[in-house]
Amino acid sequence: MKRFIFGMVLCALVMGCDNYPKDVENSLQKIRKSGILKVGVIEHNPWIYEEDGKMRGSEVKLVEAFSKTLGGAPEWHIYPEAVAIKKLKNNELDLVAGWLTADSPRHKQVGLTRPYLKTGEDKIDHHVLALQRGENAFLIELESFLASYYDGVENHGL
């Protein structure tokens, strides 16, 4: 009898585990469908900034490359950090870039990627991107991209 109950519970768990990981707000699916990655920018020259009406910097190249893997292009929105984070939490943005670090005081409000670039040993030197909490499929897609992107930069000079 115990085996039967265990088997039924296991079966129920397996049947309930379809289509994981999921996004609470379906961010990944929406981005792929619309072709637009809404990016909040916290300007931080030389990493990400606007000049002569164009976005420039290494994080711009990073986000542009990521958006191409999703079949789209970034739509840039420049804000102060507090505004960008609020808009991200309200699902008005998909991603926030701006030389954010792993020691960000906002880490409890939003999701952060694992550090994609470490310029030192301290958390202040571990650079991350921010996205809405609960967007797990989007986070996995982004982190997979970041790992391959920086592997290419380090090993192939991309």
Secondary structure as GFF3:
##gff-version 3
##sequence-region A 1 158
A	DSSP	alpha_helix	2	15	.	.	.	ID=ss1
A	DSSP	alpha_helix	27	34	.	.	.	ID=ss2
A	DSSP	beta_strand	36	41	.	.	.	ID=ss3
A	DSSP	beta_strand	49	51	.	.	.	ID=ss4
A	DSSP	beta_strand	54	56	.	.	.	ID=ss5
A	DSSP	alpha_helix	58	69	.	.	.	ID=ss6
A	DSSP	beta_strand	73	78	.	.	.	ID=ss7
A	DSSP	alpha_helix	81	89	.	.	.	ID=ss8
A	DSSP	beta_strand	95	101	.	.	.	ID=ss9
A	DSSP	beta_strand	111	112	.	.	.	ID=ss10
A	DSSP	beta_strand	117	118	.	.	.	ID=ss11
A	DSSP	three_ten_helix	123	125	.	.	.	ID=ss12
A	DSSP	beta_strand	126	131	.	.	.	ID=ss13
A	DSSP	alpha_helix	136	156	.	.	.	ID=ss14
###
